Amino acid sequence: MEKKNLKGWLYLIPAFLFLGVFMIYPLIDVFIYSFEEGYNSASQNFYGVGLYNYSYVLHDPYFLQALKNTLILVLITVPVSTGLALLISVGLSSIKPLREMFQTIYFLPYVTNTLAVGLVFMILFKKTAYSDGLINLLINLFGGNSIDFIDGPYWAKMLVLCLYTVWVVMPFKILILTSALASVNPIYYNAARWMAPHPSVFSDALPCL
């Protein structure tokens, strides 16, 4: 048994080395640099150690704006993309014919080049000398006014960024959730279907727990 454990640890050594060199060491190195005031990357010199860098960053309006944008992006895109991915995964799990084809279609945005996705969003939202974008054409069709989604109001730019993020990350979540649902034992589904019209059985069993 000990030999098998030793063999397993030997297999993990390359992964540990890779993580240590390319992830853990850079994180520790950057953390140390953050306390070095006036650090010069060319000469590797600095004139002091302290919290000046943190104080400077926390008073930088650009950093605070970036932090605000990130928080808004996370609070909106994570639940939206996860909820949509769960709904699509449940739908894919219940579809028997052509299931693999639908899974491939929903996974395509994840393997599509990021530049190509960016170009598609530019065609949809960017105003040019020739067109206001496809989305603005639809807005105008229903009697609305054109919106500059790229260089216009803050909410419009955040909307485009949120839509782009959801579009990019959702396919991977669909793949993970679909695989997870496929691994669920069908017995649990049958039990849930049977319990739905017989809720009294579950309620009668609660006092016994």
N, C-alpha and C positions, 0 to 999 in steps of 0.2 A: 504493500500500500504506500509506504514511504517513497519507494522508487518511482511509483506513478506520479506522486505529488511533485517530486523533484523534476521529473520529466516535463510536467505541465509548467512549472516555474521557468524551466529553461526555454520553453517555447514563448513565454511571455517577455523574456529579457529584451529581444529586439524592439517590441512595442514600448516597453518602459524606457529604453534608451532614446527612442524617437520622441516620446512625449517629454522626456527630461531635457533633451537638447533643444527642441523646437518650440516647446510650450512653457514648461516650468522654469527653466533657466531665464528665458527672456522676460517672463513676468517678474521674477525676483530682481533681475537687473534693472528693469524700468522702475520698480518700486524703490530701489536704492537711489537711482538717478533723481527721483522726484524730490528727494531731500537735499540734493546738491545744488546750491545757489550759484548762478552764473556759470553753469556747466558749458564747456566748449567741447563739442564732439571731435573736432579736429585734433586739438592738443590734449584732450582727456583731462583738462584741468578745471577746477572750480575754486571759488574764493570763500565759500562758507557752507555750513550745513544748518538747515532750519526748515520752517514751514512757509517760506515766502512764496514758493511756487503754488502751493495750495491756496494761499490768500489771494494771489494774483488771478488764478483761474476762477475762484469763486466770486470775484468782483468784475470779471470780464463779461460784458453784455452779450458778446457773441457766444460764449460758452453757456451762459444762462439761457439764451434763446435756443441753442442746440439741445440743451437738456429738456426744455419745455417741449420742443418738437418731438424728441424721442419718447417722452412720457405719453404725449397724446397719441403718437403712432402705436405704441405698445398697447395702451388701454383700448384702442379702437380695433386694431388689426388682429390681435391675438384672439379675443373672444369671437370676432366675426369670422375669421378664417377657420377657427376650430369648429364653430357651430355649423358653418356651411359644409366643411369637410365631413363632419359627422353625419349630416343629413344625406349628403351624396353617397357616403360609404354605406349607410343603411340601405339606400336605394339600390346601390350596386350589389349588395349582398342578397337582396330579394329578387334580383333579375337573374334568371337562369340562361335564357338564350342570349348570345352575343355579349356575355359578361366581360370576356377578355377584351373585346373591341372597345367597349365603353371605358374600361379601366385604362386602356392605352390612350384614348382620346383625352381623358381627364388628367393623365400624367404628362401629356405632351408639353404643356407650358413649363414644366420643371426642367426638361432636357433641352428646351429651346434656348438659343443664345440670348443672353441678357440684352445685347445690343439690338437684336431683332425685336424683342419685346418693347424696348425703349422707343424704337422707331414706330411701332404700332401705336403706342400711347401718344407719340408726337403727332401722328396723323389724326388721332381722335380728338386731341385737346389743344394743340398749338395753333395760334392764329398766325397766318402768313399773309403775304401780299396778294395771294391768289385765293385763299380760303380761310375761313374762321375755324376750321376743324369740323369733323363729322358730328361731334356732340353739339356744337353750336348750330349746325344746320338743322338738327332735330329740334333744338330749343326754338329756333326761329320758325320752324314748321308749325309749332304749336302756339305761336304768337309771343314768345318770350324774347328778351334781349340777349345779345351775345355776351359771353363772359370770357375774360382773359384768364384761363386756368393756369397759365405758366407764369406770367408776369403781373397778374392782377391781384385781387384781394387775398389776404392770408388764408381764409377758409377755403378758397378755391384751390390754392396750391396744396394745402394739406389734404384736401379731398382726393386730388390726383395721386399724391404720394401714398395715401392709404389704399386706394384702389390698386395701384401698382404693387404694393407690398402684399396685399391679399392674393392678387393674381399669381405672384411668384411663389409664395410659400404654401398656398393651399394644396397644390398637387401632391407634395411630399406628405402632408398630413393625411390626405385621402389614401395614399398608398399604405401608410402605417395603420390607419384605422381600419381599412378594408382587410388587411392581413390579420389584425387583431380580432375582428368580427368573424373571419373565416375559421379561426382557431377555437371559437366557442363551441362547446359540445351541443349538438342539436337537442339533447334532452332538456336543457335549460329553456330553450325556446318553447318546446312542447309543454313544459311545466308552466311557463308564464301564460301560454294560451289557455291552459286548463284552469289556472287560478283566476283569470280575468272574469269569467262568468260565475265563479264560486268564491267571492271574497270572504264569505262567512267562515270558510274553512280556515283561512289564515287568521282571522280575528279570534276564532275560538281557540286557536293554538297559542296565541300570545300570552294568556295568563299562565300557561304551563311553563313558559320560558323563564 
